[in-house]
C-alpha cells in the first residue's frame, strides 16, 4: 500500500495538472501505458499525452477551470478513490456547444489503479447530464422542455415529479 503522504502528493499533483494548463504535467504522474476514461471519452485514452490532449479541450472551453479535492480519499492496496470538484466558466465553444458564459460546478470522483507509485488506470465519474443542464444545453428536471425531450426520445410523458 502506498504511504498516505506520497499518495496525497500524487493526487494533489493530478488535480493541479487539470488546473494548470500544461498538458505535459500528466507525464510525471502516470506510468507510460496509463489508461484514462471519463464520460466524455468514447473509449479509454492511452498514454499521458492523450490525457493532456483531453485536458486541453477542457481548458479551451473553460479557461478558468480548476479542480479541487472535496473529501476523504479512500485507499486500498492498489486502488484509490479521490472525490473532486471541477468548476469554471464556459467561455469558448466546445465541439458543437457554443459558449454559454455560465459558471458550472461538477462534482465527481476519480477511481485510480496505482502501479509503482504512479497512476496506471484512471476512471473519472461525474454527472454529464447535470452539467449540460447547468450549461443550459438540456432542460431542467420537471419542465415542459424535459417532457418534450423525453417524448422525442420515445420515452413518453412522465407523470408528476419523481
ABEGO torsion letter per residue (X at the ends): XBBAAAAAAAAAAAAAAAAAGBAAAAAAABBAABBBBBAABABBBBEAAAAAAAAAAAAAABAABBBBBABBBBBBAABBBBBBBBBEBBABBBEABBBAGBBBBBBBBBBBBBBGGBBABBBBBBBAAAAAAAAGABBBBGBAAAAAAAAAAGAEBBBEBX
